[in-house]
Amino acid sequence: MTPADRAILDYAQKLTLSPKDVAEADVEALRVQGFDDRAIHDICAVTAYFAFVNRMADGLGVELEDDERFPERGPPEDK
């Protein structure tokens, strides 16, 4: 994994698990890896979008469908 990939994942994890703790230093860690304002916006937006969609699905009790394109995954686990 590249240092840039690690910075993205660290930022996304923090934004997902403890958003109130995200600080300028977290954004600066992305800048150090060469990300500009647009890229940082996109990283934040994609992370936030997936959090939103997953919370909506969980909140509404949406069940995952079997995906025949990936048979190696096997059937979804029962809850």
Summary of the structure (lengths in Angstrom):
residues: 79
radius of gyration: 16.1
end to end distance: 32.5
largest distance: 42.9
contacts: 153
relative contact order: 0.11
helix: 68%
strand: 0%
